[in-house]
Amino acid sequence: MKITAFARAAAVVGALLLGACDTVPTGTSPFTDQVEGIDVSHWQGTIDWNAVAADRVDFAFIKATEGGDYTDPRFAANWTASARAGIPRGAYHFYRPQTDAAVQADLFLRVVQPQAGDLPPVLDVEVTDGRSAQAIAAGVRTWMQRVEQATGRRPILYVRAGFWNQNVGAAMPEYPLWVAHYDVVEPAIPAGWSRWTFWQYSQTGRVAGITGDVDLNHFAGTRQELRGL
């Protein structure tokens, strides 16, 4: 992601150290020489994963499923091609609270067949579908537990602090946190967690091999620690 995420990073960090600003320009990482990745879906269209790999992308999360019956039309192609390009990959499910959580988990498990070296499964929680906080929290736990039991991998939760605190509110610190918060020096952490594992810091990044904007993410660790996941 040297095209935009790293291009101005040194200048931004320097400005922050001098107290010149408390926000980070859109599409710019506040880190230099760190573990950086992307997340994609069919909205990115056809991706040249070899070009992505050449652009210093360390990992990728790929949308697999949503609700109880939707499979992302680009998932199979992205899943296969990212692995061939040598990029550590993980799959995520977009959670719909209106649909039975066990049905959603089973759909994800049918579509995604993680292999050794893949990142843990992810549950993306960002809508309520009119359901109560208690119902959403119960469904999230059902999905996470069912997928963990089936895969032997503890899933990751993707959330925004404001959404989670207002609409769910349950503490689930046993699950690694992938937090979304753009154009800030440090992301807000939802109640119940003390740290983040992944941080989606921009939705307007540019990466070779992808036409248009793409989400950019930082991993809170080294490449060796990423492999340890």
C-alpha positions in Angstrom: 0.0 0.0 0.0 2.9 2.3 -0.7 0.8 4.2 -3.2 -1.2 6.1 -0.6 -1.0 4.5 2.8 2.7 4.9 3.2 3.4 7.9 0.9 2.8 10.6 3.5 3.2 8.5 6.6 6.5 9.9 7.7 5.3 13.5 7.3 2.1 12.7 9.2 3.9 11.0 12.1 6.3 13.9 12.3 3.5 16.4 12.5 1.8 14.3 15.2 5.0 14.2 17.3 5.2 18.0 17.0 1.6 18.3 18.1 0.6 19.9 14.8 -2.5 17.8 14.3 -4.6 15.2 16.0 -6.1 13.6 12.9 -4.6 11.7 10.0 -5.5 12.5 6.4 -7.9 10.1 4.7 -6.2 7.0 3.2 -2.9 7.6 5.1 -1.5 5.2 7.7 -0.2 6.8 10.9 2.4 4.0 11.0 5.6 3.4 9.0 7.1 0.0 8.3 4.3 -1.9 10.0 2.0 -4.8 9.2 -0.7 -3.4 6.7 -3.6 -5.1 5.0 -6.8 -4.6 3.1 -10.4 -6.0 3.2 -12.4 -6.5 0.0 -15.7 -7.7 -1.4 -17.3 -7.8 -4.8 -17.4 -4.0 -4.7 -13.7 -3.9 -5.6 -14.5 -5.9 -8.8 -11.8 -8.0 -10.4 -8.6 -7.8 -8.4 -5.0 -8.4 -9.7 -3.7 -10.1 -6.6 -0.2 -10.4 -7.9 -0.1 -6.6 -8.1 -1.6 -6.4 -4.7 1.1 -8.6 -3.3 3.8 -6.5 -4.9 2.4 -3.4 -3.3 3.5 -4.4 0.2 0.1 -5.8 1.4 0.7 -8.2 4.3 -2.8 -9.6 4.7 -6.3 -9.5 3.3 -9.8 -10.1 4.7 -12.3 -11.2 2.0 -16.1 -11.1 2.3 -17.5 -14.5 2.1 -21.2 -14.5 3.2 -24.0 -12.3 4.5 -27.2 -13.3 6.4 -28.5 -16.8 5.9 -28.3 -17.2 2.1 -25.9 -14.8 0.4 -22.5 -15.6 -0.9 -20.3 -12.8 -2.2 -20.0 -13.4 -6.0 -16.3 -12.6 -5.9 -15.4 -14.7 -2.9 -14.3 -17.9 -4.6 -12.1 -16.0 -7.1 -10.6 -13.7 -4.4 -10.0 -16.5 -2.0 -8.1 -18.6 -4.5 -6.2 -15.9 -6.2 -5.0 -14.2 -2.9 -3.6 -17.5 -1.7 -1.8 -18.1 -5.0 -0.3 -14.6 -4.7 1.1 -15.5 -1.3 -1.0 -13.1 0.8 -2.3 -14.4 4.2 -6.1 -14.3 3.9 -9.1 -14.5 6.1 -12.8 -14.6 5.4 -15.6 -12.6 7.0 -19.4 -12.8 7.4 -21.7 -9.8 7.4 -24.1 -10.4 10.3 -27.8 -9.8 9.9 -29.5 -9.8 13.3 -32.9 -10.5 11.6 -31.7 -14.0 10.6 -31.1 -17.0 12.8 -27.4 -16.9 13.9 -26.9 -20.6 13.7 -28.2 -20.6 10.1 -25.7 -17.8 9.3 -22.9 -19.7 10.9 -23.7 -22.8 9.0 -23.7 -20.8 5.7 -20.3 -19.4 6.4 -18.9 -22.8 7.3 -20.3 -24.3 4.1 -18.7 -21.6 1.9 -15.4 -21.1 3.7 -13.0 -24.0 4.3 -10.0 -22.5 6.2 -6.7 -24.0 5.6 -3.5 -24.0 7.7 -2.0 -20.5 7.5 -5.3 -18.7 7.0 -6.4 -15.9 9.4 -9.2 -16.6 11.8 -12.9 -16.2 10.7 -14.4 -12.7 11.2 -18.0 -11.6 12.1 -18.8 -8.1 10.8 -21.4 -6.6 13.1 -22.7 -3.2 12.0 -26.5 -3.2 11.6 -29.4 -3.9 14.0 -32.2 -4.9 11.6 -34.5 -3.5 14.3 -33.4 -6.1 16.9 -32.8 -5.4 20.6 -29.3 -5.2 22.1 -29.9 -8.4 24.0 -31.0 -10.3 20.8 -28.0 -9.0 18.8 -25.6 -10.0 21.6 -27.1 -13.5 21.9 -26.9 -14.0 18.2 -23.3 -12.8 18.0 -22.3 -15.2 20.7 -24.1 -18.1 18.9 -22.3 -17.4 15.6 -18.9 -17.0 17.3 -19.2 -20.2 19.4 -20.6 -22.3 16.5 -17.8 -21.2 14.2 -15.1 -21.6 16.8 -16.3 -25.1 17.6 -16.4 -26.1 13.9 -13.0 -24.6 13.0 -11.0 -24.8 16.1 -10.2 -21.1 15.6 -11.4 -18.3 17.8 -13.2 -15.8 15.5 -12.5 -12.0 15.4 -15.2 -9.4 15.9 -15.4 -6.4 13.5 -17.2 -3.4 15.1 -17.3 0.3 15.4 -17.1 1.5 19.0 -20.1 3.9 18.7 -22.3 1.3 17.1 -21.4 -1.5 19.5 -21.7 0.6 22.7 -25.1 2.0 21.6 -26.7 -1.1 20.0 -25.1 -4.1 21.6 -23.2 -3.1 24.7 -22.2 -6.7 25.7 -18.6 -7.2 26.8 -16.9 -9.9 24.7 -13.2 -9.4 25.4 -12.5 -13.0 24.8 -12.7 -12.4 21.1 -10.0 -10.4 19.2 -11.2 -7.0 18.2 -11.1 -5.5 14.7 -12.2 -1.9 15.1 -13.1 0.6 12.4 -12.3 4.2 13.0 -11.1 6.6 10.3 -8.7 9.6 10.2 -7.6 9.5 13.8 -4.4 8.9 15.7 -5.9 6.1 17.8 -9.2 4.3 17.4 -12.0 4.4 19.9 -12.3 1.1 21.7 -15.7 -0.4 22.4 -16.6 -1.1 26.0 -15.4 -4.4 27.2 -12.1 -4.4 25.3 -8.7 -3.0 26.4 -6.9 -3.3 23.0 -7.4 -3.8 19.3 -5.9 -6.5 17.2 -6.8 -5.0 13.8 -7.7 -1.4 13.0 -9.5 -0.4 9.8 -8.2 3.1 9.6 -9.3 4.2 6.1 -12.0 3.4 3.6 -10.4 5.4 0.8 -7.0 3.7 0.3 -5.4 3.0 -3.0 -3.5 -0.2 -3.7 -2.0 -1.5 -6.9 -4.2 -4.1 -8.6 -7.5 -2.6 -7.3 -9.5 0.0 -9.1 -10.9 2.7 -6.8 -11.0 2.9 -3.1 -10.2 0.0 -0.7 -10.3 -0.3 3.1 -6.9 -0.2 4.8 -6.0 -2.0 8.0 -3.2 -2.1 10.5 -2.3 -5.2 12.6 -1.1 -4.6 16.1 1.9 -6.7 16.0 4.8 -8.0 13.9 4.6 -10.2 10.8 5.7 -13.1 12.9 2.8 -12.5 15.3 0.4 -12.2 12.4 1.5 -15.7 11.2 0.9 -16.9 14.8 -2.8 -16.1 14.3 
